[in-house]
Amino acid sequence: MKIGLFIKYEVVDKSFEESIKKKIMSFGYSIDNSNPDYVFSFGGDGTFLKAVQKYLSQLDHVKFVCVNKGKLGFFCDFKEEELDEILSNLDGDKYSLSSYRLLTARINNEDIFAVNEVRIENPFHTLTSEVLVNDSELETFRGNGLVVCSAIGSSAYNKSLGGALLDSALEVMQIKEIAPISNCLYTSLINPLVVPSTSKITFKGNFKEVVLGYDHLTKKELSTSEITISLSDKKVKIVSKKDRDYIKKINSSFLSRR
């Protein structure tokens, strides 16, 4: 069994990595950051998202174990002190393995992938975009931007915008507007819209000055007038505790005092 490490070095020093490697090898596993079976992410949610992008071409066989070394880790079920227990039971049935479909956005015949959301934004000038769902016109949007999130990503940027929280067991997408213009001349949907997994969401407009964001990454000066977003067949596999409960996770992440 080969284990890769993806570490947020801002929160640990080099000695931490060496101690983790020794521990992993003491359980009979090998360290392989190039072609791992499991990737242990040490950090928070942002670290995990970066790890997914690094191993994007290997998602068919890589499984992620997220160990929280940050302040808040919605994806991180495990703490550092549980590492011995994880390594002792990695091949057993103590933990669950959940698979989540990634979002994909097609731009000029290029596909980009995201765990949480894909968004287009222009914070300096009004962004105007036609919004279509399955080629049916929804609206002509005017405002700062548009976000499409997955169910598992609904608790990220989407939540900050006032979007709905979606149980991660659902295979759906949600469209949320960013600072929409709504007056006697123009109107916007304003409310978030949830669509099924088979849907295709299309944005059409002049996107030259638009920033396209996908998770922690961005693209600028888009030479396109059309962006199509859907749920991909590509999946990310995350090892989690069997007693993981979505409602409890929402409570502990956003409501419970620490």
Secondary structure, 3 states (H helix, E strand, C coil): CEEEEEECCCCCCHHHHHHHHHHHHHCCCEECCCCCCEEEEEECHHHHHHHHHHCHHHCCCCEEEEEECCCCCCCCCEEHHHHHHHHHCCCCCCEEEEEEEEEEEEECCEEEEECCEEEEECCCCCEEEEEEECCEEEEEEEEEEEEEEECCCCCCHHHHCCCCCCCCCCCEEEEEEEEECCCCCCCCCCCCEEEECCCCEEEECCCCCCEEEECCEEECCCCCCEEEEEEEEEEEEEEEECCCCHHHHHHHHHHCCC
